[in-house]
Amino acid sequence: MSLFKWESFAFTAEFPMASMSISEEPGGELISLAYLPVGRRARIEEMAGGRQMIRRLLSLGLRVGSEVEVVQHRGRGVVVASHGIRVALGGGVAEMLLMLPIESASEE
């Protein structure tokens, strides 16, 4: 007799999209990573997408709350730097990352 009932593990059929987020700060406007200009720093506030995509981003060191800087745009894709590493993301993935731009000292 099996202890598991596989029917009860239909998580992906009922909830095909996963999402990770933290509460938005007052007055902050979220923007997709794909639309941030080169040189701009921002914090990841929300990851929308499937569990596999979120798992892949976590393995690359990109988590909700991570601060990244946009290094380069390549077509729809974007290259970001975070904690001394650079990561290239496709346009579809970049659009699913909602960011909170960080004010630099020169902008204040």
Secondary structure as UniProt FT lines:
FT   HELIX           6..9
FT   HELIX           11..14
FT   STRAND          18..21
FT   TURN            26..27
FT   STRAND          31..32
FT   HELIX           33..35
FT   TURN            38..39
FT   STRAND          41..49
FT   HELIX           51..59
FT   TURN            60..61
FT   TURN            64..65
FT   STRAND          67..74
FT   TURN            75..76
FT   STRAND          77..82
FT   TURN            83..84
FT   STRAND          85..89
FT   HELIX           91..95
FT   STRAND          97..101
FT   TURN            105..107
//
